[in-house]
Amino acid sequence: MKKILLTLLLGIFLMNFTSATGDIGIVKQHDCIDLYNYCPTCSYINLTAVKYPGSTSIMNEAMTKSGNNYIYEFCNTSNIGDYSYTTCGDKSGNVAWTG
């Protein structure tokens, strides 16, 4: 069966604590992907929403901390198209939205 490729473009625009744009390239449909965020002064970062073709998932899931990086494994990649996500964290004790 011909494999269908899924392009995930993730752009993180971090308000108040950092700015980054990432392109993970082409990912196979239905594969899981790690969503990343970086914040050396945050005690937590939550994944608040994932927007993808035809839908938006509103969530409040804690990202796993690994040093200064925060990671969330996202596996709902059945739709083909561009994906983006929004996070919220507490840079230096102040809540800051990203996205």
Phi and psi in radians as a Rosetta constraint file:
Dihedral C 1 N 2 CA 2 C 2 CIRCULARHARMONIC -1.150 0.35
Dihedral N 2 CA 2 C 2 N 3 CIRCULARHARMONIC 2.256 0.35
Dihedral C 2 N 3 CA 3 C 3 CIRCULARHARMONIC -1.356 0.35
Dihedral N 3 CA 3 C 3 N 4 CIRCULARHARMONIC 2.330 0.35
Dihedral C 3 N 4 CA 4 C 4 CIRCULARHARMONIC -1.628 0.35
Dihedral N 4 CA 4 C 4 N 5 CIRCULARHARMONIC 2.263 0.35
Dihedral C 4 N 5 CA 5 C 5 CIRCULARHARMONIC -1.671 0.35
Dihedral N 5 CA 5 C 5 N 6 CIRCULARHARMONIC 2.512 0.35
Dihedral C 5 N 6 CA 6 C 6 CIRCULARHARMONIC -2.112 0.35
Dihedral N 6 CA 6 C 6 N 7 CIRCULARHARMONIC 2.201 0.35
Dihedral C 6 N 7 CA 7 C 7 CIRCULARHARMONIC -1.667 0.35
Dihedral N 7 CA 7 C 7 N 8 CIRCULARHARMONIC 2.093 0.35
Dihedral C 7 N 8 CA 8 C 8 CIRCULARHARMONIC -1.911 0.35
Dihedral N 8 CA 8 C 8 N 9 CIRCULARHARMONIC 2.020 0.35
Dihedral C 8 N 9 CA 9 C 9 CIRCULARHARMONIC -1.847 0.35
Dihedral N 9 CA 9 C 9 N 10 CIRCULARHARMONIC 2.051 0.35
Dihedral C 9 N 10 CA 10 C 10 CIRCULARHARMONIC -2.034 0.35
Dihedral N 10 CA 10 C 10 N 11 CIRCULARHARMONIC 2.195 0.35
Dihedral C 10 N 11 CA 11 C 11 CIRCULARHARMONIC -2.077 0.35
Dihedral N 11 CA 11 C 11 N 12 CIRCULARHARMONIC 2.193 0.35
Dihedral C 11 N 12 CA 12 C 12 CIRCULARHARMONIC -1.948 0.35
Dihedral N 12 CA 12 C 12 N 13 CIRCULARHARMONIC 2.082 0.35
Dihedral C 12 N 13 CA 13 C 13 CIRCULARHARMONIC -2.002 0.35
Dihedral N 13 CA 13 C 13 N 14 CIRCULARHARMONIC 1.770 0.35
Dihedral C 13 N 14 CA 14 C 14 CIRCULARHARMONIC -1.592 0.35
Dihedral N 14 CA 14 C 14 N 15 CIRCULARHARMONIC 2.050 0.35
Dihedral C 14 N 15 CA 15 C 15 CIRCULARHARMONIC -1.473 0.35
Dihedral N 15 CA 15 C 15 N 16 CIRCULARHARMONIC 2.344 0.35
Dihedral C 15 N 16 CA 16 C 16 CIRCULARHARMONIC 1.315 0.35
Dihedral N 16 CA 16 C 16 N 17 CIRCULARHARMONIC -0.289 0.35
Dihedral C 16 N 17 CA 17 C 17 CIRCULARHARMONIC -2.295 0.35
Dihedral N 17 CA 17 C 17 N 18 CIRCULARHARMONIC -0.396 0.35
Dihedral C 17 N 18 CA 18 C 18 CIRCULARHARMONIC -3.023 0.35
Dihedral N 18 CA 18 C 18 N 19 CIRCULARHARMONIC 2.804 0.35
Dihedral C 18 N 19 CA 19 C 19 CIRCULARHARMONIC -2.251 0.35
Dihedral N 19 CA 19 C 19 N 20 CIRCULARHARMONIC 2.387 0.35
Dihedral C 19 N 20 CA 20 C 20 CIRCULARHARMONIC -2.694 0.35
Dihedral N 20 CA 20 C 20 N 21 CIRCULARHARMONIC 2.588 0.35
Dihedral C 20 N 21 CA 21 C 21 CIRCULARHARMONIC -2.223 0.35
Dihedral N 21 CA 21 C 21 N 22 CIRCULARHARMONIC 2.242 0.35
Dihedral C 21 N 22 CA 22 C 22 CIRCULARHARMONIC -2.194 0.35
Dihedral N 22 CA 22 C 22 N 23 CIRCULARHARMONIC 2.546 0.35
Dihedral C 22 N 23 CA 23 C 23 CIRCULARHARMONIC -2.258 0.35
Dihedral N 23 CA 23 C 23 N 24 CIRCULARHARMONIC 1.948 0.35
Dihedral C 23 N 24 CA 24 C 24 CIRCULARHARMONIC -1.478 0.35
Dihedral N 24 CA 24 C 24 N 25 CIRCULARHARMONIC -0.088 0.35
Dihedral C 24 N 25 CA 25 C 25 CIRCULARHARMONIC 1.491 0.35
Dihedral N 25 CA 25 C 25 N 26 CIRCULARHARMONIC -2.585 0.35
Dihedral C 25 N 26 CA 26 C 26 CIRCULARHARMONIC -1.683 0.35
Dihedral N 26 CA 26 C 26 N 27 CIRCULARHARMONIC 2.308 0.35
Dihedral C 26 N 27 CA 27 C 27 CIRCULARHARMONIC -2.204 0.35
Dihedral N 27 CA 27 C 27 N 28 CIRCULARHARMONIC 2.511 0.35
Dihedral C 27 N 28 CA 28 C 28 CIRCULARHARMONIC -1.179 0.35
Dihedral N 28 CA 28 C 28 N 29 CIRCULARHARMONIC 2.472 0.35
Dihedral C 28 N 29 CA 29 C 29 CIRCULARHARMONIC -1.014 0.35
Dihedral N 29 CA 29 C 29 N 30 CIRCULARHARMONIC 2.425 0.35
Dihedral C 29 N 30 CA 30 C 30 CIRCULARHARMONIC 1.357 0.35
Dihedral N 30 CA 30 C 30 N 31 CIRCULARHARMONIC -0.019 0.35
Dihedral C 30 N 31 CA 31 C 31 CIRCULARHARMONIC -1.391 0.35
Dihedral N 31 CA 31 C 31 N 32 CIRCULARHARMONIC 2.648 0.35
Dihedral C 31 N 32 CA 32 C 32 CIRCULARHARMONIC -1.420 0.35
Dihedral N 32 CA 32 C 32 N 33 CIRCULARHARMONIC 2.661 0.35
Dihedral C 32 N 33 CA 33 C 33 CIRCULARHARMONIC -2.373 0.35
Dihedral N 33 CA 33 C 33 N 34 CIRCULARHARMONIC 2.468 0.35
Dihedral C 33 N 34 CA 34 C 34 CIRCULARHARMONIC -1.511 0.35
Dihedral N 34 CA 34 C 34 N 35 CIRCULARHARMONIC 2.215 0.35
Dihedral C 34 N 35 CA 35 C 35 CIRCULARHARMONIC -1.694 0.35
Dihedral N 35 CA 35 C 35 N 36 CIRCULARHARMONIC 2.296 0.35
Dihedral C 35 N 36 CA 36 C 36 CIRCULARHARMONIC -2.029 0.35
Dihedral N 36 CA 36 C 36 N 37 CIRCULARHARMONIC 2.694 0.35
Dihedral C 36 N 37 CA 37 C 37 CIRCULARHARMONIC -2.617 0.35
Dihedral N 37 CA 37 C 37 N 38 CIRCULARHARMONIC 2.622 0.35
Dihedral C 37 N 38 CA 38 C 38 CIRCULARHARMONIC -2.181 0.35
Dihedral N 38 CA 38 C 38 N 39 CIRCULARHARMONIC 2.259 0.35
Dihedral C 38 N 39 CA 39 C 39 CIRCULARHARMONIC -2.806 0.35
Dihedral N 39 CA 39 C 39 N 40 CIRCULARHARMONIC 1.841 0.35
Dihedral C 39 N 40 CA 40 C 40 CIRCULARHARMONIC -1.247 0.35
Dihedral N 40 CA 40 C 40 N 41 CIRCULARHARMONIC -0.305 0.35
Dihedral C 40 N 41 CA 41 C 41 CIRCULARHARMONIC -1.939 0.35
Dihedral N 41 CA 41 C 41 N 42 CIRCULARHARMONIC 0.148 0.35
Dihedral C 41 N 42 CA 42 C 42 CIRCULARHARMONIC -1.539 0.35
Dihedral N 42 CA 42 C 42 N 43 CIRCULARHARMONIC 2.528 0.35
Dihedral C 42 N 43 CA 43 C 43 CIRCULARHARMONIC -1.680 0.35
Dihedral N 43 CA 43 C 43 N 44 CIRCULARHARMONIC -0.283 0.35
Dihedral C 43 N 44 CA 44 C 44 CIRCULARHARMONIC -2.755 0.35
Dihedral N 44 CA 44 C 44 N 45 CIRCULARHARMONIC 2.730 0.35
Dihedral C 44 N 45 CA 45 C 45 CIRCULARHARMONIC -2.469 0.35
Dihedral N 45 CA 45 C 45 N 46 CIRCULARHARMONIC 2.299 0.35
Dihedral C 45 N 46 CA 46 C 46 CIRCULARHARMONIC -1.932 0.35
Dihedral N 46 CA 46 C 46 N 47 CIRCULARHARMONIC 2.460 0.35
Dihedral C 46 N 47 CA 47 C 47 CIRCULARHARMONIC -1.397 0.35
Dihedral N 47 CA 47 C 47 N 48 CIRCULARHARMONIC 2.082 0.35
Dihedral C 47 N 48 CA 48 C 48 CIRCULARHARMONIC -1.788 0.35
Dihedral N 48 CA 48 C 48 N 49 CIRCULARHARMONIC -0.477 0.35
Dihedral C 48 N 49 CA 49 C 49 CIRCULARHARMONIC -2.812 0.35
Dihedral N 49 CA 49 C 49 N 50 CIRCULARHARMONIC 2.606 0.35
Dihedral C 49 N 50 CA 50 C 50 CIRCULARHARMONIC -2.222 0.35
Dihedral N 50 CA 50 C 50 N 51 CIRCULARHARMONIC 2.158 0.35
Dihedral C 50 N 51 CA 51 C 51 CIRCULARHARMONIC -1.838 0.35
Dihedral N 51 CA 51 C 51 N 52 CIRCULARHARMONIC 2.278 0.35
Dihedral C 51 N 52 CA 52 C 52 CIRCULARHARMONIC -2.554 0.35
Dihedral N 52 CA 52 C 52 N 53 CIRCULARHARMONIC 2.932 0.35
Dihedral C 52 N 53 CA 53 C 53 CIRCULARHARMONIC -0.902 0.35
Dihedral N 53 CA 53 C 53 N 54 CIRCULARHARMONIC 2.109 0.35
Dihedral C 53 N 54 CA 54 C 54 CIRCULARHARMONIC 1.465 0.35
Dihedral N 54 CA 54 C 54 N 55 CIRCULARHARMONIC -0.010 0.35
Dihedral C 54 N 55 CA 55 C 55 CIRCULARHARMONIC -2.875 0.35
Dihedral N 55 CA 55 C 55 N 56 CIRCULARHARMONIC 2.837 0.35
Dihedral C 55 N 56 CA 56 C 56 CIRCULARHARMONIC -2.385 0.35
Dihedral N 56 CA 56 C 56 N 57 CIRCULARHARMONIC 2.242 0.35
Dihedral C 56 N 57 CA 57 C 57 CIRCULARHARMONIC -1.704 0.35
Dihedral N 57 CA 57 C 57 N 58 CIRCULARHARMONIC 2.057 0.35
Dihedral C 57 N 58 CA 58 C 58 CIRCULARHARMONIC -1.602 0.35
Dihedral N 58 CA 58 C 58 N 59 CIRCULARHARMONIC 2.231 0.35
Dihedral C 58 N 59 CA 59 C 59 CIRCULARHARMONIC -2.580 0.35
Dihedral N 59 CA 59 C 59 N 60 CIRCULARHARMONIC 2.986 0.35
Dihedral C 59 N 60 CA 60 C 60 CIRCULARHARMONIC -2.477 0.35
Dihedral N 60 CA 60 C 60 N 61 CIRCULARHARMONIC 1.204 0.35
Dihedral C 60 N 61 CA 61 C 61 CIRCULARHARMONIC -1.792 0.35
Dihedral N 61 CA 61 C 61 N 62 CIRCULARHARMONIC 2.306 0.35
Dihedral C 61 N 62 CA 62 C 62 CIRCULARHARMONIC -1.207 0.35
Dihedral N 62 CA 62 C 62 N 63 CIRCULARHARMONIC 2.361 0.35
Dihedral C 62 N 63 CA 63 C 63 CIRCULARHARMONIC -1.532 0.35
Dihedral N 63 CA 63 C 63 N 64 CIRCULARHARMONIC 2.593 0.35
Dihedral C 63 N 64 CA 64 C 64 CIRCULARHARMONIC -1.450 0.35
Dihedral N 64 CA 64 C 64 N 65 CIRCULARHARMONIC 2.263 0.35
Dihedral C 64 N 65 CA 65 C 65 CIRCULARHARMONIC -1.498 0.35
Dihedral N 65 CA 65 C 65 N 66 CIRCULARHARMONIC 2.352 0.35
Dihedral C 65 N 66 CA 66 C 66 CIRCULARHARMONIC -2.446 0.35
Dihedral N 66 CA 66 C 66 N 67 CIRCULARHARMONIC 1.643 0.35
Dihedral C 66 N 67 CA 67 C 67 CIRCULARHARMONIC 1.214 0.35
Dihedral N 67 CA 67 C 67 N 68 CIRCULARHARMONIC -2.130 0.35
Dihedral C 67 N 68 CA 68 C 68 CIRCULARHARMONIC -1.692 0.35
Dihedral N 68 CA 68 C 68 N 69 CIRCULARHARMONIC 0.027 0.35
Dihedral C 68 N 69 CA 69 C 69 CIRCULARHARMONIC -1.769 0.35
Dihedral N 69 CA 69 C 69 N 70 CIRCULARHARMONIC 2.620 0.35
Dihedral C 69 N 70 CA 70 C 70 CIRCULARHARMONIC -2.157 0.35
Dihedral N 70 CA 70 C 70 N 71 CIRCULARHARMONIC 2.381 0.35
Dihedral C 70 N 71 CA 71 C 71 CIRCULARHARMONIC -2.312 0.35
Dihedral N 71 CA 71 C 71 N 72 CIRCULARHARMONIC 2.474 0.35
Dihedral C 71 N 72 CA 72 C 72 CIRCULARHARMONIC -2.389 0.35
Dihedral N 72 CA 72 C 72 N 73 CIRCULARHARMONIC 2.232 0.35
Dihedral C 72 N 73 CA 73 C 73 CIRCULARHARMONIC -1.512 0.35
Dihedral N 73 CA 73 C 73 N 74 CIRCULARHARMONIC 2.023 0.35
Dihedral C 73 N 74 CA 74 C 74 CIRCULARHARMONIC -1.873 0.35
Dihedral N 74 CA 74 C 74 N 75 CIRCULARHARMONIC 2.184 0.35
Dihedral C 74 N 75 CA 75 C 75 CIRCULARHARMONIC -2.049 0.35
Dihedral N 75 CA 75 C 75 N 76 CIRCULARHARMONIC -0.006 0.35
Dihedral C 75 N 76 CA 76 C 76 CIRCULARHARMONIC -1.549 0.35
Dihedral N 76 CA 76 C 76 N 77 CIRCULARHARMONIC 1.207 0.35
Dihedral C 76 N 77 CA 77 C 77 CIRCULARHARMONIC -1.953 0.35
Dihedral N 77 CA 77 C 77 N 78 CIRCULARHARMONIC 0.673 0.35
Dihedral C 77 N 78 CA 78 C 78 CIRCULARHARMONIC -1.361 0.35
Dihedral N 78 CA 78 C 78 N 79 CIRCULARHARMONIC -0.492 0.35
Dihedral C 78 N 79 CA 79 C 79 CIRCULARHARMONIC -1.412 0.35
Dihedral N 79 CA 79 C 79 N 80 CIRCULARHARMONIC 2.475 0.35
Dihedral C 79 N 80 CA 80 C 80 CIRCULARHARMONIC -1.600 0.35
Dihedral N 80 CA 80 C 80 N 81 CIRCULARHARMONIC 2.301 0.35
Dihedral C 80 N 81 CA 81 C 81 CIRCULARHARMONIC 2.522 0.35
Dihedral N 81 CA 81 C 81 N 82 CIRCULARHARMONIC -2.823 0.35
Dihedral C 81 N 82 CA 82 C 82 CIRCULARHARMONIC -1.550 0.35
Dihedral N 82 CA 82 C 82 N 83 CIRCULARHARMONIC 2.439 0.35
Dihedral C 82 N 83 CA 83 C 83 CIRCULARHARMONIC -2.106 0.35
Dihedral N 83 CA 83 C 83 N 84 CIRCULARHARMONIC 2.571 0.35
Dihedral C 83 N 84 CA 84 C 84 CIRCULARHARMONIC -2.516 0.35
Dihedral N 84 CA 84 C 84 N 85 CIRCULARHARMONIC 2.820 0.35
Dihedral C 84 N 85 CA 85 C 85 CIRCULARHARMONIC -2.512 0.35
Dihedral N 85 CA 85 C 85 N 86 CIRCULARHARMONIC 2.792 0.35
Dihedral C 85 N 86 CA 86 C 86 CIRCULARHARMONIC -2.161 0.35
Dihedral N 86 CA 86 C 86 N 87 CIRCULARHARMONIC 2.457 0.35
Dihedral C 86 N 87 CA 87 C 87 CIRCULARHARMONIC -2.241 0.35
Dihedral N 87 CA 87 C 87 N 88 CIRCULARHARMONIC 2.894 0.35
Dihedral C 87 N 88 CA 88 C 88 CIRCULARHARMONIC -2.444 0.35
Dihedral N 88 CA 88 C 88 N 89 CIRCULARHARMONIC 2.305 0.35
Dihedral C 88 N 89 CA 89 C 89 CIRCULARHARMONIC -2.491 0.35
Dihedral N 89 CA 89 C 89 N 90 CIRCULARHARMONIC -3.084 0.35
Dihedral C 89 N 90 CA 90 C 90 CIRCULARHARMONIC -2.140 0.35
Dihedral N 90 CA 90 C 90 N 91 CIRCULARHARMONIC 1.280 0.35
Dihedral C 90 N 91 CA 91 C 91 CIRCULARHARMONIC -1.055 0.35
Dihedral N 91 CA 91 C 91 N 92 CIRCULARHARMONIC 2.093 0.35
Dihedral C 91 N 92 CA 92 C 92 CIRCULARHARMONIC 0.925 0.35
Dihedral N 92 CA 92 C 92 N 93 CIRCULARHARMONIC 0.568 0.35
Dihedral C 92 N 93 CA 93 C 93 CIRCULARHARMONIC 1.557 0.35
Dihedral N 93 CA 93 C 93 N 94 CIRCULARHARMONIC -0.056 0.35
Dihedral C 93 N 94 CA 94 C 94 CIRCULARHARMONIC -1.883 0.35
Dihedral N 94 CA 94 C 94 N 95 CIRCULARHARMONIC 2.246 0.35
Dihedral C 94 N 95 CA 95 C 95 CIRCULARHARMONIC -1.201 0.35
Dihedral N 95 CA 95 C 95 N 96 CIRCULARHARMONIC 2.319 0.35
Dihedral C 95 N 96 CA 96 C 96 CIRCULARHARMONIC -2.400 0.35
Dihedral N 96 CA 96 C 96 N 97 CIRCULARHARMONIC 2.287 0.35
Dihedral C 96 N 97 CA 97 C 97 CIRCULARHARMONIC -1.511 0.35
Dihedral N 97 CA 97 C 97 N 98 CIRCULARHARMONIC 2.574 0.35
Dihedral C 97 N 98 CA 98 C 98 CIRCULARHARMONIC -2.233 0.35
Dihedral N 98 CA 98 C 98 N 99 CIRCULARHARMONIC 2.852 0.35
